Amino acid sequence: MRSKAKLVLGVGRNDAAGSVFEYEISGGRKKVKWACPAYRAWKNMLTRCYSPIELARHPTYIGCTVTPEWLSFSAFRSWMELQDHEGKHLDKDILSLGNKVYSPDTCIFVSPEINKFLTDSNSSRGEWHAGVYLEGRRGGFKAQCNNPFTGVREHLGYFTCPISAHQAWKARKHLHACTYADQQTDPRIAQALCSRYI
């Protein structure tokens, strides 16, 4: 086993048999020509969970961990090679909302579009829930929802309380999620999308 000083992010073991990088000399400097996609995904996962700098930038990852099995790069790579991962992002909580553990049972690869769609809806907007904005001129609240297919921010109406406005946002978000679900080839992702925002 490698010493702790050589561990990736202090926890991960890069136990690959060969190099995970290829280099070239450009302008007298050594630059990375190629990086193993599995290694990039693995290191990004460790960074999100165990890098103090990353956790300070993205506090929603505080408390997230990687299952002991995946602290071994070779174990993670073996799993990833069996997944539909090309051009996709590793996701830990689409299958189980609120999950904070990266593991073979909880993770799946999703398209960048799905990842952005779900990320946009996770956080509150200031004092109010997602999709809710204070409307000073009317003395109430308005609901808006970004349409991921047209790029247009849809106006959903005015409401007397923020909860009603948020419910309108959730209803429209659910419709968009179901449209995405119809486009999926993996039934697990389709089911997860259809069960969101209801």
MOHU-V380654 format. One record per run of one state. SS is the DSSP state (helix for helix, strand for strand, loop for the rest). FROM is the first residue (numbers start at 1). LEN is the number of residues. If there is no record, write none. Layout:
# MOHU-V380654
ss=SS from=FROM len=LEN
ss=SS from=FROM len=LEN
This chain:
# MOHU-V380654
ss=loop from=1 len=3
ss=helix from=4 len=3
ss=loop from=7 len=1
ss=strand from=8 len=1
ss=loop from=9 len=3
ss=strand from=12 len=2
ss=loop from=14 len=7
ss=strand from=21 len=6
ss=loop from=27 len=2
ss=strand from=29 len=7
ss=loop from=36 len=1
ss=helix from=37 len=14
ss=loop from=51 len=1
ss=helix from=52 len=6
ss=loop from=58 len=1
ss=helix from=59 len=3
ss=loop from=62 len=3
ss=strand from=65 len=2
ss=loop from=67 len=1
ss=helix from=68 len=4
ss=strand from=72 len=1
ss=helix from=73 len=8
ss=loop from=81 len=7
ss=strand from=88 len=4
ss=loop from=92 len=9
ss=strand from=101 len=2
ss=loop from=103 len=5
ss=strand from=108 len=4
ss=helix from=112 len=9
ss=loop from=121 len=4
ss=strand from=125 len=1
ss=loop from=126 len=2
ss=strand from=128 len=1
ss=loop from=129 len=3
ss=strand from=132 len=4
ss=loop from=136 len=4
ss=strand from=140 len=7
ss=loop from=147 len=6
ss=strand from=153 len=7
ss=loop from=160 len=2
ss=helix from=162 len=21
ss=loop from=183 len=4
ss=helix from=187 len=8
ss=loop from=195 len=4
